[in-house]
């Protein structure tokens, strides 16, 4: 009899371990599939936004419609978290980039179309004019006749730092009376995301691939460093990040009652 009980106990332990392992693997698979879906969505969204920005840009001087646009998109999403945490999720950063040339000169073939550099960090977006803010016509790769210059300047992204600070707390309260058992679970998520885009202007030589010059110095500069906070979008329920979200974070709660 004792041997039989030992075998049953061992079977229960083995089933618990095996079941826990299965749940962990399923959770990991779901998280992996979510990340893949997010990455594909961001890549497709980035191209659509680039196309729209390039097509609809109007310079306003009669020289042409459209522009050359280089668009970079970063999106933080929360996926399934196998480590637990009520409504916490596992933050994962997806990115995409695209370049579209859409320009129709109207007056002069020598007129160069505008070149825009666009960065979208979650729900915030900044647009920069390449020729007026980074490389002017005098240092462009081609001169006014379309002839390549021996030396020219280029805009170069050196690094994109992505720092974040997460604070999460959860609480479960159980109340019993003569009629029912009421369970209440709540959680609070605060997440500060502070990306910083670093860049420099580099001089290149068309005949020397190894040549590097730094007309503005070798020290990298910060192009954009937004401070973003997590919030829950009221329209689709997704966790998103914005500079205007504030530090309140996301509070979630659930109540379930078992009547006697």
C-alpha positions as a printed Julia matrix, in Angstrom:
260×3 Matrix{Float64}:
   0.0    0.0     0.0
   2.81   2.4     0.88
   4.56   1.66   -2.39
   1.35   2.42   -4.34
   0.93   5.77   -2.57
   4.55   6.64   -3.33
   4.01   5.9    -7.02
   0.85   8.03   -7.12
   2.65  10.86   -5.38
   5.54  10.62   -7.8
   3.11  10.64  -10.75
   1.4   13.77   -9.44
   4.75  15.53   -9.02
   5.87  14.52  -12.51
   2.58  15.71  -14.03
   2.9   19.05  -12.22
   6.44  19.53  -13.47
   5.57  18.44  -16.99
   2.43  20.62  -17.06
   4.39  23.64  -15.85
   6.99  23.05  -18.55
   4.29  22.79  -21.23
   2.7   26.06  -20.08
   6.08  27.78  -20.09
   6.84  26.6   -23.65
   3.39  27.66  -24.87
   3.81  31.08  -23.28
   7.24  31.48  -24.87
   5.83  30.47  -28.27
   2.96  32.97  -27.96
   5.39  35.74  -27.02
   7.66  34.86  -29.96
   4.72  34.9   -32.38
   3.55  38.25  -31.03
   7.01  39.77  -31.5
   7.16  38.48  -35.07
   3.71  39.9   -35.8
   4.66  43.27  -34.26
   7.85  43.44  -36.33
   5.99  42.69  -39.55
   3.31  45.26  -38.73
   5.88  47.98  -37.99
   7.74  47.24  -41.24
   4.51  47.54  -43.28
   3.35  50.64  -41.38
   6.74  52.31  -41.92
   6.57  51.88  -45.69
   2.99  53.21  -45.85
   3.91  56.26  -43.77
   7.01  56.9   -45.9
   5.0   56.7   -49.1
   2.35  59.07  -47.74
   4.94  61.58  -46.51
   6.86  61.57  -49.81
   3.75  61.79  -52.0
   1.97  64.58  -50.1
   4.94  66.85  -49.44
   4.58  70.22  -51.19
   7.48  72.63  -51.08
   5.3   75.7   -51.53
   7.54  77.55  -54.01
   6.2   76.07  -57.23
   9.37  74.07  -57.78
   7.75  70.7   -57.39
   5.57  68.31  -55.44
   6.79  65.36  -53.43
  10.09  64.64  -51.76
  12.74  62.07  -51.01
  11.96  60.66  -47.57
  13.98  58.44  -45.27
  11.66  57.2   -42.5
  12.62  55.31  -39.33
   9.95  53.94  -37.0
  10.28  52.51  -33.46
   7.33  50.99  -31.61
   7.26  49.57  -28.07
   4.64  46.89  -27.54
   3.78  44.62  -24.6
   3.62  40.9   -25.34
   2.69  37.86  -23.26
   4.94  37.55  -20.2
   5.53  33.99  -18.94
   7.09  35.32  -15.73
   3.68  36.56  -14.52
   2.51  39.97  -13.39
  -1.18  40.88  -13.78
  -1.57  42.83  -17.05
   2.12  43.73  -17.02
   3.27  42.19  -20.27
   6.78  41.99  -21.62
   7.86  45.24  -23.39
   9.51  44.61  -26.75
  10.85  47.2   -29.21
  10.2   46.7   -32.93
  11.64  48.91  -35.66
  11.36  49.54  -39.36
  12.91  51.84  -41.94
  12.08  52.77  -45.52
  13.18  55.22  -48.21
  10.93  56.59  -50.95
  11.8   59.06  -53.72
   8.72  60.85  -55.01
   9.48  64.19  -56.63
   8.28  65.95  -59.79
  10.41  69.02  -60.7
   8.43  71.65  -62.62
  10.79  74.47  -63.46
  14.38  73.41  -63.7
  16.12  70.05  -63.85
  18.92  71.47  -61.72
  16.51  72.03  -58.82
  17.01  69.3   -56.28
  13.98  67.78  -54.58
  13.65  68.22  -50.86
  15.08  65.42  -48.74
  13.34  64.68  -45.45
  14.55  62.58  -42.55
  11.7   61.4   -40.33
  11.89  59.61  -36.99
   8.82  58.2   -35.27
   9.21  57.06  -31.67
   5.98  55.39  -30.63
   3.31  58.12  -30.8
   5.69  61.04  -31.4
   7.21  62.04  -34.74
   9.88  64.54  -35.81
  10.7   65.62  -39.38
  14.02  67.18  -40.42
  15.01  68.81  -43.72
  18.27  67.23  -44.82
  19.46  70.19  -46.94
  18.63  73.03  -44.57
  19.55  71.34  -41.28
  22.45  68.98  -42.05
  24.04  69.16  -45.53
  23.59  72.26  -47.7
  23.89  72.4   -51.5
  27.53  73.52  -51.32
  28.51  70.23  -49.64
  26.06  67.88  -51.31
  27.26  64.75  -53.09
  26.43  66.32  -56.47
  26.93  69.9   -57.62
  24.33  72.06  -59.39
  25.11  70.36  -62.72
  24.7   66.85  -61.31
  28.46  66.15  -61.32
  29.77  64.16  -58.32
  31.98  66.18  -55.99
  35.39  64.86  -54.97
  34.52  65.37  -51.31
  31.06  65.72  -49.89
  29.18  65.6   -46.58
  26.74  62.98  -45.35
  24.39  62.73  -42.37
  25.18  59.67  -40.27
  23.29  58.07  -37.38
  25.92  56.98  -34.87
  23.74  55.29  -32.28
  20.25  55.11  -30.86
  20.26  54.69  -27.09
  17.12  53.14  -25.6
  16.93  53.47  -21.83
  13.89  52.6   -19.77
  12.75  52.45  -16.17
   9.89  50.14  -15.15
   7.97  50.08  -11.88
   5.26  47.47  -11.37
   3.15  46.47   -8.4
   0.17  44.16   -7.96
  -2.14  43.22   -5.11
  -4.77  40.53   -4.51
  -7.47  40.97   -1.85
  -9.82  38.21   -0.74
 -13.0   38.96    1.22
 -15.44  36.41    2.62
 -18.89  36.76    4.15
 -21.82  34.47    4.61
 -22.96  34.76    1.01
 -19.89  34.86   -1.22
 -16.14  35.04   -1.63
 -14.94  38.16   -3.47
 -11.46  38.34   -4.99
 -10.0   41.61   -6.25
  -6.75  41.83   -8.2
  -5.15  45.16   -9.12
  -1.88  46.24  -10.68
  -0.07  49.47  -11.51
   2.5   49.79  -14.3
   4.8   52.78  -14.71
   7.3   52.69  -17.56
   9.51  55.6   -18.62
  11.14  55.18  -22.04
  13.94  57.61  -22.95
  15.43  56.96  -26.41
  18.18  59.24  -27.73
  19.19  59.5   -31.41
  22.88  60.36  -31.85
  24.31  61.64  -35.14
  27.27  63.29  -36.81
  28.17  64.92  -40.12
  30.87  62.99  -41.97
  32.94  64.09  -44.97
  33.51  61.39  -47.58
  35.74  61.06  -50.64
  34.23  59.53  -53.77
  37.54  57.82  -54.65
  38.6   56.77  -51.15
  36.17  54.53  -49.31
  38.22  54.61  -46.11
  38.41  58.41  -45.89
  36.49  60.08  -43.05
  36.44  63.75  -42.16
  34.44  65.53  -39.48
  33.69  69.14  -40.48
  31.76  69.78  -37.25
  34.04  67.78  -34.98
  34.05  64.1   -34.05
  31.8   64.52  -31.01
  28.39  63.02  -31.68
  25.34  65.2   -31.24
  21.87  64.4   -29.95
  19.23  64.81  -32.64
  16.21  63.92  -30.52
  15.75  62.57  -26.99
  12.05  62.34  -26.08
  10.92  61.27  -22.6
   7.93  59.01  -23.08
   5.55  57.31  -20.65
   3.3   54.3   -21.02
  -0.46  54.7   -21.26
  -3.39  52.57  -22.36
  -5.09  53.69  -25.56
  -8.82  54.04  -24.97
  -9.68  53.11  -28.58
  -7.9   49.77  -28.94
  -6.74  48.94  -25.39
  -3.07  48.76  -26.43
  -0.2   49.95  -24.26
   1.48  52.87  -26.03
   4.09  55.53  -25.27
   4.01  59.29  -25.7
   5.69  62.45  -24.43
   2.28  63.8   -23.42
   1.13  60.69  -21.54
   2.4   61.8   -18.1
   3.76  59.68  -15.27
   0.44  58.26  -14.05
   1.05  54.94  -15.78
  -1.56  52.21  -16.26
  -3.81  50.87  -13.5
  -5.72  47.62  -14.13
  -8.17  45.74  -11.97
 -10.46  42.71  -11.93
 -13.11  41.52   -9.47
 -14.67  38.07   -9.41
 -17.19  36.69   -6.94
 -18.07  33.15   -5.94
 -21.55  32.9    -4.44
 -22.39  30.19   -1.95
